[in-house]
């Protein structure tokens, strides 16, 4: 009977250790996933900034190459389940955007549309991991 109790205790201890190891491995995977998300979105952030800077230059070849790089990176993100948020002209949504600036317009159809994306955002597995920051068109107050 003592041997059986010792064996049962051993089995319980092994099951507990296995459960703890699975939990530790799951936490490690989540941590690595978070680090990977930060890394790839950080790289796209840099391309976004570079793309904005390229638009101010007269070098058409440079602009085109930056656009190609950014488009390929955006496609790679999409294949990884990461959607980039932020497009000039989008309908403003509090779920996807933070309005950090407003710009006046006299065109009613432009009200509450994104005038300029200042910082893109990201959705991963259906969850917004960072909202885009944008300037939003507003009609003047009367």
Backbone as a chain_set.jsonl record, in Angstrom:
{"seq": "XXXXXXXXXXXXXXXXXXXXXXXXXXXXXXXXXXXXXXXXXXXXXXXXXXXXXXXXXXXXXXXXXXXXXXXXXXXXXXXXXXXXXXXXXXXXXXXXXXXXXXXXXXXXXXXXXXXXXXXXXXXXXXXXXXXXXXXXXXXXXX", "coords": {"N": [[0.83, -1.199, 0.0], [1.969, 1.227, 0.759], [3.838, 1.478, -1.259], [2.166, 1.754, -3.481], [0.905, 4.222, -2.822], [3.144, 5.866, -2.894], [3.799, 5.632, -5.596], [1.495, 6.773, -6.757], [1.738, 9.364, -5.746], [4.092, 10.08, -7.029], [3.212, 10.022, -9.71], [1.305, 12.087, -9.655], [2.996, 14.239, -9.042], [4.628, 14.254, -11.349], [2.678, 14.813, -13.319], [1.947, 17.341, -12.485], [4.372, 18.72, -12.823], [4.616, 18.463, -15.58], [2.384, 19.926, -16.441], [3.1, 22.446, -15.479], [5.402, 22.857, -17.01], [4.282, 22.909, -19.595], [2.756, 25.225, -19.309], [4.794, 27.104, -18.881], [6.131, 26.914, -21.35], [4.097, 27.792, -23.068], [3.834, 30.442, -22.197], [6.352, 31.367, -22.913], [6.227, 31.136, -25.698], [4.187, 33.009, -26.244], [5.508, 35.314, -25.397], [7.64, 35.407, -27.231], [6.165, 35.716, -29.585], [5.025, 38.23, -29.137], [7.359, 39.809, -29.094], [8.234, 39.406, -31.726], [6.089, 40.558, -33.129], [6.397, 43.236, -32.29], [8.892, 43.768, -33.437], [8.526, 43.392, -36.284], [6.44, 45.204, -36.805], [7.668, 47.518, -35.997], [9.676, 47.744, -37.928], [8.079, 48.198, -40.175], [7.003, 50.624, -39.397], [9.265, 52.252, -39.627], [9.648, 52.134, -42.406], [7.3, 53.396, -43.182], [7.742, 56.019, -42.28], [9.987, 56.607, -43.83], [8.827, 56.439, -46.36], [7.094, 58.639, -46.286], [8.975, 60.696, -46.165], [10.251, 60.289, -48.614], [8.32, 61.12, -50.409], [8.639, 63.806, -50.472], [10.786, 64.359, -51.983], [12.426, 64.907, -55.137], [13.391, 62.823, -56.514], [12.379, 60.418, -58.438], [12.934, 57.693, -58.856], [13.863, 56.853, -56.365], [11.574, 57.307, -54.79], [9.825, 55.432, -55.978], [11.154, 52.978, -55.437], [11.085, 52.94, -52.611], [8.311, 52.86, -52.256], [7.779, 50.344, -53.399], [9.215, 48.66, -51.638], [7.809, 49.171, -49.228], [5.226, 48.31, -49.932], [5.701, 45.571, -50.382], [6.522, 44.803, -47.833], [4.164, 45.301, -46.448], [2.514, 43.371, -47.619], [3.849, 41.068, -46.705], [3.407, 41.328, -43.971], [0.626, 41.007, -43.965], [0.433, 38.328, -44.782], [1.341, 37.206, -42.489], [-0.723, 37.594, -40.821], [-1.093, 40.146, -39.923], [-2.608, 43.201, -40.139], [-2.311, 46.343, -41.632], [-3.31, 49.441, -40.414], [-4.65, 52.438, -41.567], [-5.248, 54.756, -43.828], [-5.251, 57.444, -45.973], [-8.191, 59.288, -46.464], [-9.898, 57.337, -45.552], [-12.919, 56.503, -43.773], [-13.296, 57.952, -40.645], [-12.829, 56.163, -37.645], [-13.337, 55.5, -34.281], [-12.573, 53.091, -33.229], [-10.406, 52.264, -34.693], [-8.725, 54.43, -35.085], [-6.881, 57.143, -33.6], [-7.657, 60.435, -33.231], [-5.479, 62.893, -33.621], [-5.23, 65.364, -34.487], [-7.112, 67.964, -36.06], [-8.409, 69.09, -39.176], [-9.679, 71.733, -41.049], [-12.319, 71.679, -43.453], [-14.24, 72.596, -46.327], [-15.807, 70.889, -47.624], [-18.471, 68.875, -47.383], [-18.631, 66.095, -47.75], [-16.152, 65.215, -47.012], [-15.958, 65.432, -44.3], [-15.089, 63.982, -41.201], [-13.359, 62.161, -42.309], [-10.195, 60.597, -42.863], [-7.631, 62.816, -43.02], [-4.855, 62.823, -43.045], [-2.613, 60.237, -42.409], [-0.714, 59.938, -39.609], [0.673, 58.17, -38.09], [0.821, 54.798, -38.601], [-1.384, 52.071, -37.729], [-2.061, 48.797, -36.272], [-3.639, 45.603, -36.748], [-3.953, 42.474, -35.309], [-4.729, 39.163, -35.593], [-7.458, 39.812, -35.516], [-7.57, 41.652, -33.468], [-7.04, 44.946, -32.377], [-3.864, 46.071, -32.134], [-2.495, 48.372, -32.08], [-3.761, 51.563, -32.465], [-4.156, 53.634, -35.366], [-2.731, 56.869, -35.783], [-4.093, 59.959, -36.64], [-4.768, 62.87, -38.687], [-7.822, 64.507, -38.974], [-10.495, 65.395, -41.135], [-12.683, 68.143, -40.617], [-15.731, 69.965, -40.644], [-16.019, 73.526, -40.519], [-16.99, 75.051, -37.434], [-20.125, 76.56, -36.825]], "CA": [[0.0, 0.0, 0.0], [2.888, 2.38, 0.772], [4.415, 1.566, -2.603], [1.127, 2.31, -4.349], [0.768, 5.637, -2.468], [4.347, 6.548, -3.4], [3.665, 5.697, -7.053], [0.462, 7.762, -7.053], [2.333, 10.674, -5.47], [5.049, 10.316, -8.124], [2.414, 10.336, -10.909], [0.731, 13.422, -9.444], [4.101, 15.199, -9.151], [5.0, 14.326, -12.766], [1.611, 15.513, -14.024], [2.044, 18.744, -12.1], [5.56, 19.266, -13.488], [4.299, 18.55, -17.007], [1.462, 21.056, -16.606], [3.89, 23.666, -15.272], [6.276, 23.002, -18.165], [3.438, 23.36, -20.709], [2.41, 26.623, -19.042], [6.006, 27.895, -19.118], [6.358, 26.932, -22.793], [3.071, 28.656, -23.661], [4.208, 31.819, -21.876], [7.527, 31.694, -23.726], [5.746, 31.321, -27.072], [3.49, 34.3, -26.277], [6.527, 36.368, -25.295], [8.339, 35.473, -28.528], [5.216, 36.267, -30.547], [4.949, 39.664, -28.861], [8.617, 40.414, -29.546], [8.223, 39.371, -33.185], [5.138, 41.584, -33.55], [7.042, 44.549, -32.093], [9.983, 43.923, -34.391], [8.064, 43.581, -37.665], [5.684, 46.451, -36.918], [8.666, 48.591, -35.891], [10.298, 47.875, -39.245], [7.123, 48.849, -41.071], [6.942, 52.026, -38.962], [10.402, 52.946, -40.237], [9.345, 52.277, -43.836], [6.232, 54.403, -43.28], [8.417, 57.317, -42.139], [10.828, 56.767, -45.013], [7.927, 56.678, -47.485], [6.655, 60.036, -46.187], [10.117, 61.539, -46.528], [10.507, 60.115, -50.045], [7.33, 61.889, -51.164], [9.055, 65.206, -50.517], [11.957, 64.479, -52.841], [12.154, 64.912, -56.576], [13.982, 61.615, -57.079], [11.277, 59.488, -58.714], [13.398, 56.32, -58.677], [13.904, 56.593, -54.922], [10.174, 57.201, -54.365], [9.277, 54.171, -56.477], [11.78, 51.885, -54.695], [10.534, 52.957, -51.249], [6.928, 52.379, -52.374], [7.837, 48.901, -53.644], [9.617, 48.037, -50.368], [6.711, 49.289, -48.258], [4.135, 47.44, -50.382], [6.108, 44.174, -50.131], [6.49, 44.597, -46.384], [2.748, 45.245, -46.068], [2.05, 42.047, -48.042], [4.437, 40.088, -45.783], [2.661, 41.462, -42.721], [-0.7, 40.403, -44.18], [0.614, 36.875, -44.775], [1.574, 36.836, -41.087], [-1.932, 37.879, -40.065], [-1.038, 41.515, -39.41], [-3.203, 44.163, -41.059], [-1.911, 47.723, -41.381], [-4.427, 50.383, -40.348], [-4.305, 53.816, -41.873], [-5.296, 55.131, -45.236], [-5.845, 58.754, -46.185], [-9.506, 59.207, -47.082], [-10.764, 56.387, -44.83], [-13.897, 57.034, -42.826], [-12.707, 57.912, -39.307], [-13.457, 55.242, -36.697], [-12.641, 55.513, -32.993], [-12.051, 51.749, -32.954], [-9.17, 52.055, -35.435], [-7.912, 55.636, -35.155], [-6.864, 58.222, -32.619], [-7.58, 61.729, -33.916], [-4.52, 63.713, -32.893], [-5.281, 66.689, -35.101], [-8.233, 68.166, -36.973], [-8.161, 70.039, -40.255], [-10.961, 72.219, -41.56], [-12.647, 71.516, -44.868], [-15.556, 73.123, -46.668], [-16.473, 69.825, -48.378], [-19.242, 68.063, -46.433], [-18.346, 64.663, -47.925], [-14.841, 64.923, -46.423], [-16.01, 65.476, -42.838], [-14.804, 62.736, -40.485], [-12.491, 61.275, -43.096], [-8.79, 60.766, -42.508], [-6.93, 63.766, -43.883], [-3.472, 62.347, -43.158], [-2.174, 59.257, -41.415], [0.536, 60.391, -39.013], [1.343, 56.957, -37.623], [-0.092, 53.697, -38.908], [-1.729, 51.159, -36.643], [-2.024, 47.389, -36.657], [-4.593, 44.623, -36.239], [-3.383, 41.127, -35.343], [-5.721, 38.151, -35.235], [-8.733, 40.47, -35.246], [-7.457, 42.548, -32.318], [-6.235, 46.135, -32.636], [-2.72, 46.119, -31.218], [-2.189, 49.796, -31.975], [-4.579, 52.394, -33.345], [-3.446, 54.598, -36.198], [-2.904, 58.269, -35.4], [-4.445, 60.65, -37.876], [-5.431, 64.174, -38.767], [-9.172, 64.226, -39.47], [-11.212, 66.533, -41.697], [-13.874, 68.61, -39.904], [-16.339, 71.19, -41.156], [-15.884, 74.61, -39.534], [-18.14, 75.225, -36.551], [-20.853, 77.779, -37.164]], "C": [[0.874, 1.262, 0.0], [3.505, 2.591, -0.601], [3.417, 2.179, -3.575], [0.937, 3.793, -4.079], [1.95, 6.438, -2.997], [4.277, 6.696, -4.915], [2.618, 6.736, -7.462], [0.984, 9.18, -6.823], [3.307, 11.062, -6.569], [4.298, 10.722, -9.396], [1.836, 11.745, -10.804], [1.808, 14.489, -9.601], [4.519, 15.37, -10.613], [3.949, 15.061, -13.586], [1.679, 17.006, -13.736], [3.223, 19.41, -12.799], [5.305, 19.438, -14.979], [3.376, 19.733, -17.283], [2.211, 22.375, -16.448], [4.807, 23.922, -16.459], [5.479, 23.472, -19.38], [3.067, 24.831, -20.54], [3.61, 27.528, -19.319], [6.289, 28.004, -20.609], [5.352, 27.84, -23.494], [3.386, 30.124, -23.407], [5.399, 32.267, -22.708], [7.131, 31.945, -25.178], [5.038, 32.663, -27.203], [4.487, 35.458, -26.227], [7.268, 36.524, -26.622], [7.441, 36.073, -29.604], [5.103, 37.782, -30.381], [6.209, 40.388, -29.341], [8.681, 40.464, -31.074], [7.269, 40.425, -33.74], [5.755, 42.976, -33.42], [8.117, 44.803, -33.13], [9.463, 44.217, -35.796], [7.234, 44.853, -37.814], [6.63, 47.648, -36.797], [9.376, 48.826, -37.214], [9.358, 48.565, -40.225], [6.964, 50.321, -40.693], [8.068, 52.832, -39.603], [10.19, 53.146, -41.734], [8.275, 53.33, -44.072], [6.838, 55.809, -43.218], [9.265, 57.606, -43.37], [9.988, 57.086, -46.242], [7.436, 58.119, -47.483], [7.778, 60.99, -46.604], [10.39, 61.469, -48.028], [9.543, 60.929, -50.896], [7.735, 63.353, -51.315], [10.282, 65.416, -51.397], [11.54, 64.48, -54.305], [12.704, 63.667, -57.255], [12.905, 60.536, -57.232], [11.691, 58.034, -58.515], [13.405, 55.936, -57.199], [12.48, 56.415, -54.383], [9.602, 55.836, -54.737], [9.847, 52.977, -55.698], [11.257, 51.795, -53.258], [9.102, 52.438, -51.261], [6.892, 50.86, -52.56], [8.196, 48.163, -52.352], [8.472, 48.036, -49.366], [5.548, 48.374, -48.641], [4.463, 45.963, -50.13], [6.077, 43.854, -48.642], [5.052, 44.472, -45.897], [2.146, 43.889, -46.451], [2.579, 40.967, -47.106], [3.726, 40.133, -44.438], [1.303, 40.776, -42.847], [-0.61, 38.881, -44.177], [0.841, 36.346, -43.366], [0.369, 37.14, -40.205], [-1.973, 39.27, -39.472], [-1.581, 42.451, -40.48], [-2.756, 45.558, -40.655], [-3.153, 48.598, -41.43], [-3.898, 51.75, -40.749], [-4.233, 54.106, -43.348], [-5.937, 56.503, -45.33], [-7.168, 58.58, -46.924], [-10.441, 58.21, -46.424], [-11.786, 57.143, -43.995], [-13.282, 56.874, -41.448], [-13.516, 56.983, -38.406], [-12.647, 55.277, -35.402], [-12.044, 54.152, -32.652], [-10.679, 51.541, -33.599], [-8.207, 53.232, -35.408], [-7.982, 56.45, -33.872], [-6.724, 59.509, -33.419], [-6.654, 62.616, -33.095], [-4.487, 65.145, -33.413], [-6.544, 66.771, -35.944], [-7.847, 69.223, -37.987], [-9.519, 70.45, -40.806], [-11.081, 71.988, -43.061], [-14.013, 72.144, -45.111], [-16.354, 72.094, -47.477], [-17.147, 68.865, -47.395], [-18.913, 66.572, -46.542], [-17.001, 64.25, -47.322], [-14.873, 64.9, -44.895], [-15.882, 64.074, -42.253], [-14.136, 61.677, -41.367], [-11.047, 61.58, -42.691], [-8.13, 61.691, -43.524], [-5.492, 63.295, -44.12], [-3.187, 61.355, -42.035], [-0.814, 59.709, -40.907], [1.37, 59.223, -38.49], [0.367, 55.805, -37.872], [-0.323, 52.827, -37.666], [-1.759, 49.74, -37.17], [-3.138, 46.589, -36.001], [-3.911, 43.268, -36.385], [-4.416, 40.153, -34.802], [-7.033, 38.784, -34.781], [-8.713, 41.449, -34.091], [-6.559, 43.734, -32.681], [-5.092, 46.149, -31.621], [-2.152, 47.531, -31.106], [-3.07, 50.544, -32.959], [-3.67, 53.291, -34.184], [-3.701, 55.995, -35.642], [-3.109, 59.064, -36.679], [-4.924, 62.069, -37.634], [-6.757, 63.895, -39.472], [-9.809, 65.51, -39.986], [-12.447, 66.847, -40.857], [-14.415, 69.837, -40.615], [-16.17, 72.28, -40.104], [-17.16, 74.74, -38.693], [-18.813, 76.56, -36.892], [-21.48, 78.383, -35.951]], "O": [[0.558, 2.243, -0.674], [3.676, 3.723, -1.055], [3.778, 3.022, -4.396], [0.816, 4.566, -5.029], [1.782, 7.554, -3.488], [4.64, 7.736, -5.464], [2.833, 7.493, -8.409], [0.706, 10.086, -7.608], [3.353, 12.216, -6.995], [4.703, 11.661, -10.081], [1.878, 12.507, -11.77], [1.569, 15.527, -10.218], [4.74, 16.491, -11.069], [4.296, 15.853, -14.462], [1.492, 17.831, -14.63], [3.101, 20.524, -13.308], [5.722, 20.431, -15.576], [3.571, 20.459, -18.258], [1.976, 23.317, -17.205], [4.979, 25.068, -16.874], [5.941, 24.34, -20.12], [3.063, 25.592, -21.507], [3.462, 28.592, -19.92], [6.651, 29.079, -21.088], [5.714, 28.576, -24.412], [3.225, 30.958, -24.298], [5.453, 33.412, -23.157], [7.645, 32.865, -25.814], [5.263, 33.385, -28.175], [4.327, 36.457, -26.929], [7.497, 37.643, -27.082], [7.903, 36.849, -30.44], [5.089, 38.523, -31.364], [6.121, 41.465, -29.93], [9.134, 41.456, -31.645], [7.597, 41.11, -34.708], [5.649, 43.796, -34.332], [8.245, 45.914, -33.645], [9.901, 45.175, -36.433], [7.315, 45.517, -38.847], [6.408, 48.679, -37.432], [9.649, 49.968, -37.584], [9.782, 49.413, -41.011], [6.807, 51.172, -41.568], [7.856, 53.953, -40.066], [10.514, 54.205, -42.272], [8.336, 54.073, -45.052], [6.483, 56.68, -44.012], [9.259, 58.722, -43.888], [10.382, 57.905, -47.072], [7.363, 58.756, -48.534], [7.543, 61.97, -47.311], [10.723, 62.481, -48.644], [9.902, 61.381, -51.983], [7.228, 64.055, -52.19], [10.759, 66.542, -51.536], [10.423, 64.091, -54.646], [12.501, 63.479, -58.454], [12.569, 59.837, -56.277], [10.887, 57.223, -58.054], [13.003, 54.832, -56.831], [12.211, 55.489, -53.617], [8.974, 55.169, -53.915], [9.104, 52.064, -55.34], [11.016, 50.7, -52.75], [8.714, 51.666, -50.384], [6.072, 50.174, -51.95], [7.564, 47.164, -52.007], [8.198, 47.02, -48.728], [4.952, 47.733, -47.776], [3.595, 45.196, -49.712], [5.658, 42.769, -48.24], [4.75, 43.642, -45.039], [1.357, 43.324, -45.694], [1.844, 40.046, -46.748], [3.472, 39.092, -43.832], [0.881, 40.052, -41.946], [-1.485, 38.213, -43.626], [0.568, 35.18, -43.081], [0.425, 36.965, -38.988], [-2.802, 39.549, -38.606], [-1.069, 42.486, -41.599], [-2.812, 45.919, -39.48], [-3.95, 48.514, -42.365], [-2.823, 52.163, -40.315], [-3.272, 53.743, -44.027], [-7.041, 56.71, -44.826], [-7.256, 57.82, -47.888], [-11.643, 58.219, -46.692], [-11.549, 58.272, -43.566], [-12.798, 55.795, -41.105], [-14.747, 57.019, -38.411], [-11.427, 55.108, -35.417], [-11.101, 54.074, -31.864], [-9.88, 50.741, -33.114], [-7.016, 53.07, -35.672], [-8.986, 56.45, -33.161], [-5.781, 59.66, -34.197], [-7.01, 63.041, -31.996], [-3.812, 66.014, -32.86], [-6.999, 65.762, -36.483], [-7.065, 70.13, -37.701], [-10.399, 69.613, -41.005], [-10.115, 72.083, -43.817], [-14.842, 72.214, -44.204], [-17.447, 72.392, -47.958], [-16.474, 68.135, -46.667], [-18.915, 65.863, -45.535], [-16.744, 63.06, -47.142], [-13.937, 64.413, -44.26], [-16.482, 63.116, -42.742], [-14.327, 60.474, -41.187], [-10.731, 62.68, -42.237], [-8.075, 61.396, -44.718], [-4.979, 63.357, -45.238], [-3.484, 61.61, -40.868], [0.13, 59.847, -41.684], [2.599, 59.28, -38.452], [-0.773, 55.836, -37.409], [0.444, 52.857, -36.704], [-1.518, 49.496, -38.353], [-3.531, 46.852, -34.865], [-3.361, 42.948, -37.439], [-4.911, 40.309, -33.685], [-7.639, 38.355, -33.799], [-9.749, 42.028, -33.763], [-5.466, 43.558, -33.219], [-5.316, 46.227, -30.414], [-1.425, 47.848, -30.164], [-3.124, 50.204, -34.141], [-2.57, 53.654, -33.769], [-4.77, 56.265, -35.094], [-2.401, 58.874, -37.668], [-5.407, 62.422, -36.559], [-6.808, 63.14, -40.443], [-9.687, 66.57, -39.373], [-13.17, 65.943, -40.436], [-13.651, 70.654, -41.128], [-16.178, 71.983, -38.909], [-18.268, 74.558, -39.197], [-18.148, 77.548, -37.204], [-22.136, 79.42, -36.046]]}, "num_chains": 1, "name": "protein.A"}
